[in-house]
Each structure stands twice: as structure tokens, then as C-alpha cells.
Amino acid sequence: CYADADHPASLVPVLEGATQVVSCINARTAGHGCPEYGEEAGANIVTTAVEAGIQHVLHLSVVGAYRWSPNPLNRASFRIDRKVRVLKDLPWTMLRVSCYQDEVIEGHVRPPDGGKPHGIARSSRYAPISRRDVGRIVVDLLPKMIPSRTLYVGGPDTWYGTEMASTIAPFIQGSGGRTRYGQLPPGDVCVMPDTTRVMVDLQPRDRLIDRLESGNAPVETREAQPVYKRGDP
């Protein structure tokens, strides 16, 4: 199903029958060159979901979405988040992610378009997390979300820019002009692993170095994986 979060009426049919909502929109959801969402988009999803009787609404964002970010997309994401946070009486929860491991790989190590990767801001600090770990966290969190709570996740490793630059250096590929894939924003977008564990009761497991050494394919963890089924508490 398709809808435009800038237009609340289009959301009504796609939310029909839903009991929980995970909103993964950001300022520019579909990638490079796509139009940006307006700042009401996230709030439109929350409000329309609640009007449909849905009481579990999780809004995903990023740690770098702050007012003074040097990254224009992060500033736009901040404005989307701000419109959600002022909905004081509605049952939204926000999950802010440090940065994703594939953002490091696509922008700074092996750009899919073959272009020259960006450098790492050496004075910054990051805690890249895999999308698989974030998926685990979301599934585990949905039944026990606390309304109007903002949670932060990242890890399992934390890196200063100098450390990350030296770690990824042996794996960097690309030539020609600068890649069209975006770079990580500078600044402190780090979330300590212990903070993640306290906030969501789950320790991220997928490590960036393992993905680099495996050629970017997510490495299967050896621990037994939980099995989630519809209706599980």
C-alpha cells in the first residue's frame, strides 16, 4: 500500500486493520534526488494512526537530527521530530538511532556507484548499528512502549572519527568523481552500548568490522535467535 505522509487523508486506507505502527520516514525517505517530506509528515502519521484506534506508534529518527546540525537533511529531520514531540497526549514513542553501518559502508568505504568515498570527520564520534539489530529492537520494544518516551540506540562499538578512519582505511574502494551517496554528519552522534541496553533491554550484536571483513554481507551471529510470532507478548 502507498500513501503520502504529507497528506493525512491518504494515510487512512493504508492504516486500516493495523494495530501497531512503525514510522520509518525521514526528511528524504527514498534516497538521493528524491523530494523531502514536510515537517508535518511524522505528526500526520501519529495523529491519523491514533484516530484509527491504534495505541502503539513508534517513530524512528536519528541522533544527528538536531536544530544546529551542519547536515540539511538532519535539520529537516529535527523539524519532523519536533512536530511529533509536541503531541503530548498521543501514544507515540520515538527511537533515535546513532547511525547505520551501511551508511558507513556506502558513504565512506565502498560506494555502490563506484565513486570516491567521503572522508570521516576525525573530531566526531559514532556508534554505528546494523539495521538487523534495530529490527530486533523494534520487534522487542513494540509491546512495551511507554508513550512520550524518546529512546537512543547504537553500537555495539563506539568510535572516535580518528579510530574509525584508521579501521576502515584498508577496506576503502572507489575511484573517479565523488560518490553521490551521502556522508555521515559530523558531530557527536554516539550512543554507548550500555545506554542502548538500559533503554531497550537488548545489546546490539552486529559489529562493523565483521561486515567490512566479510565484504559487507551481514555476518550471521551464532547465538540462538528469538522467534517472534503475531500475538507474542
KEROFI-8247 format. One record per residue: x, y, z of N, C-alpha, C in turn; residue in one letter. Coordinates in steps of 0.2 Angstrom, whole numbers, padded with zeros to 4 digits, always signed. Example, Ala and Ser with C-alpha at 12.3 -4.5 7.8 and 13.67 -1.06 7.14 Angstrom:
2
+0066-0028+0039+0062-0022+0039+0066-0016+0039a +0064-0011+0035+0068-0005+0036+0064+0000+0039s 
% end
This chain:
233
+0004-0006+0000+0000+0000+0000+0004+0006+0000c +0002+0011-0003+0006+0018-0004+0002+0023-0001y +0005+0028+0002+0002+0034+0004+0008+0040+0005a +0005+0046+0005+0010+0052+0005+0009+0055+0012d +0014+0054+0017+0013+0056+0024+0012+0064+0024a +0013+0068+0019+0011+0075+0019+0004+0076+0018d +0000+0071+0016-0007+0071+0015-0011+0066+0020h -0013+0068+0026-0016+0064+0030-0022+0059+0028p -0026+0062+0023-0031+0058+0020-0029+0052+0017a -0023+0052+0014-0020+0046+0010-0018+0041+0015s -0017+0042+0021-0015+0038+0026-0020+0033+0029l -0026+0035+0028-0032+0032+0032-0033+0025+0029v -0033+0024+0022-0034+0017+0020-0028+0012+0021p -0022+0015+0021-0016+0010+0022-0016+0008+0030v -0019+0012+0034-0019+0010+0041-0024+0006+0043l -0029+0004+0039-0035+0000+0040-0033-0007+0043e -0035-0009+0048-0034-0015+0051-0027-0016+0055g -0023-0011+0055-0017-0011+0059-0018-0010+0066a -0014-0013+0070-0014-0012+0077-0008-0009+0080t -0002-0009+0076+0004-0006+0078+0007-0002+0072q +0010+0003+0073+0013+0007+0068+0021+0008+0069v +0025+0007+0064+0032+0009+0065+0033+0014+0059v +0034+0020+0061+0035+0025+0056+0043+0026+0054s +0045+0024+0048+0052+0025+0047+0053+0030+0042c +0049+0035+0041+0050+0041+0037+0056+0045+0040i +0059+0048+0035+0064+0054+0037+0063+0059+0032n +0067+0064+0032+0066+0070+0028+0066+0068+0021a +0070+0063+0019+0070+0061+0012+0071+0053+0012r +0065+0050+0012+0065+0043+0013+0068+0039+0008t +0066+0041+0001+0068+0036-0004+0075+0037-0007a +0079+0041-0004+0086+0042-0007+0088+0048-0011g +0094+0048-0013+0097+0054-0017+0092+0056-0022h +0091+0063-0022+0087+0066-0028+0080+0066-0027g +0077+0063-0021+0070+0062-0020+0068+0069-0016c +0061+0070-0017+0059+0076-0013+0059+0075-0006p +0059+0080-0002+0059+0080+0005+0052+0080+0008e +0051+0076+0013+0044+0077+0017+0044+0084+0020y +0038+0086+0021+0037+0092+0025+0037+0090+0032g +0038+0096+0037+0039+0094+0044+0033+0092+0047e +0027+0091+0044+0021+0089+0047+0020+0081+0046e +0025+0078+0042+0024+0071+0040+0023+0066+0045a +0028+0067+0050+0028+0062+0055+0022+0063+0060g +0020+0069+0061+0014+0070+0066+0008+0068+0062a +0008+0068+0056+0002+0066+0052+0001+0059+0053n +0006+0055+0053+0006+0048+0054+0004+0046+0061i +0006+0049+0066+0004+0048+0073-0003+0050+0074v -0005+0056+0072-0012+0058+0073-0017+0053+0069t -0015+0052+0063-0020+0048+0059-0021+0041+0062t -0015+0038+0064-0015+0031+0067-0019+0031+0074a -0018+0036+0078-0022+0037+0084-0030+0037+0083v -0031+0041+0078-0038+0042+0075-0041+0036+0073e -0037+0031+0071-0039+0024+0068-0039+0019+0074a -0038+0022+0080-0038+0017+0086-0032+0014+0088g -0026+0015+0084-0020+0012+0086-0017+0015+0092i -0014+0011+0096-0012+0014+0103-0004+0013+0103q -0001+0010+0098+0006+0008+0098+0009+0011+0092h +0012+0017+0093+0015+0021+0087+0023+0022+0088v +0027+0019+0084+0034+0020+0085+0037+0024+0080l +0040+0030+0081+0043+0035+0076+0050+0034+0076h +0053+0032+0071+0061+0031+0071+0064+0037+0068l +0070+0039+0071+0073+0045+0070+0081+0044+0070s +0085+0049+0070+0092+0048+0071+0095+0053+0076v +0100+0051+0079+0103+0055+0084+0105+0062+0081v +0108+0062+0075+0110+0068+0072+0105+0073+0070g +0098+0071+0072+0093+0076+0070+0092+0081+0075a +0097+0086+0075+0096+0092+0080+0096+0099+0076y +0094+0104+0079+0092+0110+0076+0098+0113+0072r +0104+0112+0075+0110+0116+0073+0115+0111+0069w +0112+0105+0067+0116+0101+0063+0119+0104+0056s +0125+0103+0055+0128+0105+0048+0125+0102+0042p +0121+0096+0043+0118+0092+0038+0111+0095+0037n +0109+0097+0031+0102+0100+0030+0097+0094+0031p +0098+0088+0029+0093+0083+0030+0092+0082+0037l +0097+0082+0041+0096+0081+0048+0093+0087+0051n +0094+0093+0049+0090+0098+0051+0082+0097+0050r +0081+0095+0044+0074+0094+0042+0071+0088+0046a +0075+0083+0047+0073+0078+0052+0071+0080+0059s +0075+0085+0061+0074+0088+0068+0067+0091+0068f +0065+0095+0062+0059+0098+0062+0053+0093+0062r +0054+0087+0058+0049+0082+0058+0048+0079+0065i +0054+0078+0069+0053+0075+0076+0050+0080+0080d +0051+0087+0079+0048+0092+0084+0041+0092+0084r +0038+0091+0078+0031+0091+0077+0028+0085+0080k +0032+0079+0081+0029+0073+0084+0029+0074+0092v +0035+0077+0094+0036+0078+0101+0031+0083+0105r +0028+0087+0101+0023+0092+0104+0016+0088+0104v +0015+0082+0102+0009+0079+0103+0009+0075+0109l +0008+0079+0115+0009+0077+0121+0004+0072+0124k -0002+0072+0121-0007+0067+0124-0008+0061+0119d -0004+0060+0114-0005+0054+0110+0001+0049+0111l -0001+0043+0110+0004+0037+0112+0009+0036+0107p +0014+0041+0106+0019+0039+0102+0026+0038+0106w +0030+0034+0103+0037+0033+0106+0042+0034+0101t +0048+0037+0102+0052+0039+0097+0059+0035+0099m +0062+0032+0093+0068+0028+0094+0073+0032+0089l +0078+0034+0093+0083+0038+0089+0090+0034+0088r +0092+0033+0082+0097+0028+0080+0103+0032+0079v +0109+0030+0082+0115+0034+0081+0117+0035+0074s +0118+0029+0070+0119+0029+0063+0119+0022+0061c +0118+0021+0055+0118+0014+0052+0125+0011+0049y +0126+0005+0050+0133+0003+0047+0133+0003+0040q +0127+0002+0037+0128+0003+0029+0129+0010+0027d +0127+0015+0031+0128+0022+0029+0136+0023+0029e +0139+0020+0034+0147+0020+0034+0150+0017+0028v +0147+0011+0026+0150+0007+0021+0148+0011+0014i +0142+0013+0013+0140+0016+0007+0143+0023+0006e +0144+0027+0011+0147+0033+0010+0154+0034+0011g +0157+0029+0015+0164+0030+0017+0169+0025+0015h +0166+0019+0013+0170+0013+0012+0170+0011+0004v +0164+0008+0003+0163+0005-0004+0156+0008-0007r +0156+0014-0010+0150+0017-0013+0147+0012-0018p +0141+0011-0018+0138+0006-0023+0139+0009-0030p +0140+0016-0031+0140+0019-0038+0147+0019-0040d +0152+0017-0036+0159+0016-0038+0163+0023-0037g +0160+0028-0035+0163+0034-0034+0168+0034-0028g +0171+0040-0027+0176+0041-0022+0173+0042-0015k +0174+0038-0010+0171+0038-0004+0172+0045+0000p +0168+0047+0004+0169+0053+0008+0174+0051+0014h +0178+0056+0016+0182+0055+0022+0178+0055+0029g +0181+0053+0034+0177+0053+0041+0179+0059+0044i +0174+0063+0047+0176+0069+0051+0180+0066+0058a +0186+0068+0058+0190+0065+0063+0188+0067+0071r +0185+0073+0071+0183+0075+0078+0176+0073+0080s +0173+0069+0076+0166+0066+0078+0167+0060+0081s +0161+0057+0084+0161+0051+0087+0154+0047+0085r +0155+0041+0084+0149+0037+0081+0149+0030+0085y +0143+0027+0084+0141+0021+0086+0137+0017+0081a +0140+0015+0076+0136+0013+0070+0132+0006+0072p +0126+0005+0071+0122-0001+0072+0119-0004+0066i +0118-0010+0066+0116-0013+0060+0108-0012+0059s +0105-0012+0053+0098-0012+0053+0095-0018+0056r +0098-0024+0055+0096-0030+0058+0095-0029+0066r +0100-0027+0069+0099-0025+0076+0093-0021+0078d +0093-0015+0074+0087-0011+0075+0081-0014+0074v +0080-0019+0069+0074-0023+0068+0073-0027+0074g +0078-0030+0077+0077-0034+0083+0074-0030+0089r +0077-0024+0090+0075-0019+0095+0068-0017+0094i +0066-0016+0088+0059-0013+0086+0054-0019+0088v +0055-0025+0086+0050-0030+0087+0050-0032+0095v +0055-0031+0098+0055-0032+0106+0052-0027+0109d +0053-0021+0107+0050-0015+0110+0043-0013+0109l +0040-0015+0104+0033-0013+0102+0028-0015+0108l +0028-0021+0110+0023-0022+0115+0023-0018+0122p +0029-0015+0123+0030-0012+0130+0032-0005+0129k +0030-0002+0124+0032+0005+0123+0029+0010+0128m +0033+0015+0130+0030+0020+0135+0028+0026+0131i +0022+0029+0131+0021+0035+0127+0025+0041+0129p +0026+0045+0124+0030+0051+0125+0037+0050+0128s +0040+0044+0126+0047+0042+0128+0051+0042+0122r +0057+0045+0123+0062+0045+0117+0068+0041+0119t +0070+0036+0115+0075+0031+0117+0081+0032+0112l +0087+0030+0114+0093+0031+0110+0096+0024+0109y +0098+0022+0103+0102+0016+0102+0108+0016+0098v +0113+0012+0099+0119+0012+0095+0123+0007+0097g +0128+0005+0093+0133+0000+0095+0133-0006+0091g +0137-0011+0093+0140-0012+0099+0146-0009+0100p +0149-0006+0095+0156-0002+0096+0155+0005+0095d +0159+0009+0099+0159+0016+0098+0166+0018+0096t +0166+0023+0091+0172+0025+0088+0173+0033+0088w +0179+0035+0090+0180+0042+0088+0182+0042+0080y +0181+0048+0077+0182+0048+0070+0189+0046+0068g +0194+0047+0072+0201+0045+0070+0202+0038+0070t +0198+0034+0075+0198+0027+0076+0195+0024+0070e +0189+0027+0068+0185+0024+0063+0189+0025+0056m +0192+0031+0055+0196+0032+0049+0201+0027+0048a +0205+0025+0053+0210+0020+0053+0208+0013+0052s +0202+0012+0055+0199+0005+0054+0197+0003+0047t +0193+0008+0044+0190+0007+0038+0195+0008+0032i +0201+0011+0033+0206+0013+0028+0208+0007+0024a +0209+0001+0027+0211-0005+0022+0206-0007+0018p +0200-0005+0019+0194-0008+0015+0191-0003+0010f +0194+0003+0010+0191+0008+0005+0192+0007-0002i +0187+0007-0006+0187+0006-0013+0183+0012-0016q +0184+0013-0023+0181+0018-0027+0186+0022-0030g +0184+0025-0036+0188+0030-0040+0184+0035-0043s +0187+0039-0047+0183+0044-0051+0180+0049-0047g +0175+0052-0049+0172+0058-0045+0169+0056-0038g +0167+0061-0034+0164+0059-0028+0158+0056-0028r +0157+0051-0024+0151+0047-0024+0145+0051-0023t +0139+0049-0025+0133+0053-0024+0130+0051-0017r +0132+0045-0014+0130+0043-0008+0132+0048-0003y +0128+0049+0002+0129+0054+0007+0134+0052+0012g +0137+0057+0016+0142+0055+0021+0138+0056+0028q +0141+0053+0033+0139+0054+0040+0140+0061+0042l +0135+0064+0045+0136+0071+0048+0141+0071+0053p +0145+0077+0053+0150+0077+0059+0146+0079+0065p +0150+0078+0071+0147+0079+0077+0147+0073+0081g +0144+0073+0087+0144+0068+0092+0137+0064+0091d +0137+0059+0087+0131+0055+0086+0131+0048+0089v +0135+0048+0094+0137+0041+0098+0132+0040+0103c +0130+0033+0103+0126+0031+0109+0129+0025+0112v +0131+0025+0118+0135+0020+0121+0131+0014+0121m +0134+0008+0120+0131+0001+0120+0127+0000+0127p +0130+0002+0133+0126+0001+0139+0120+0005+0139d +0120+0011+0136+0114+0015+0136+0109+0012+0132t +0111+0009+0127+0106+0005+0122+0103+0000+0126t +0107-0004+0130+0105-0010+0134+0100-0008+0139r +0101-0002+0143+0097+0000+0148+0090+0002+0145v +0090+0006+0139+0084+0009+0136+0080+0004+0133m +0083-0001+0130+0078-0006+0126+0079-0013+0128v +0083-0015+0133+0084-0022+0136+0087-0026+0130d +0091-0023+0126+0094-0028+0121+0101-0025+0119l +0106-0029+0119+0113-0027+0117+0114-0028+0110q +0116-0023+0106+0117-0024+0098+0123-0029+0098p +0122-0034+0092+0127-0039+0092+0132-0038+0085r +0129-0035+0080+0132-0035+0073+0138-0030+0074d +0144-0032+0072+0149-0027+0073+0151-0025+0066r +0153-0018+0065+0155-0015+0059+0161-0019+0056l +0166-0020+0060+0172-0023+0057+0171-0030+0054i +0166-0034+0057+0164-0040+0054+0161-0039+0047d +0157-0034+0046+0154-0033+0040+0160-0030+0035r +0164-0027+0037+0170-0024+0032+0174-0030+0030l +0175-0035+0035+0179-0041+0033+0176-0046+0029e +0169-0046+0029+0165-0051+0025+0163-0048+0018s +0165-0042+0017+0163-0039+0010+0156-0036+0011g +0154-0034+0017+0148-0030+0018+0142-0035+0019n +0142-0041+0018+0137-0045+0019+0136-0046+0027a +0130-0045+0030+0129-0046+0037+0131-0053+0039p +0135-0053+0045+0138-0059+0047+0133-0062+0052v +0131-0069+0051+0126-0072+0055+0129-0073+0062e +0125-0071+0067+0128-0072+0074+0126-0080+0076t +0130-0082+0081+0130-0089+0082+0125-0090+0088r +0123-0085+0091+0118-0086+0097+0111-0088+0094e +0107-0092+0098+0101-0094+0096+0096-0087+0095a +0093-0087+0090+0089-0081+0088+0082-0081+0091q +0079-0076+0094+0072-0077+0096+0067-0077+0091p +0062-0081+0092+0057-0082+0086+0051-0078+0088v +0049-0073+0084+0043-0069+0086+0037-0071+0081y +0032-0071+0084+0026-0073+0081+0020-0068+0082k +0015-0067+0078+0010-0062+0079+0006-0064+0086r +0005-0060+0090+0002-0061+0096+0007-0062+0102g +0013-0063+0101+0018-0064+0106+0018-0058+0111d +0018-0059+0118+0019-0054+0122+0026-0050+0121p 
% end
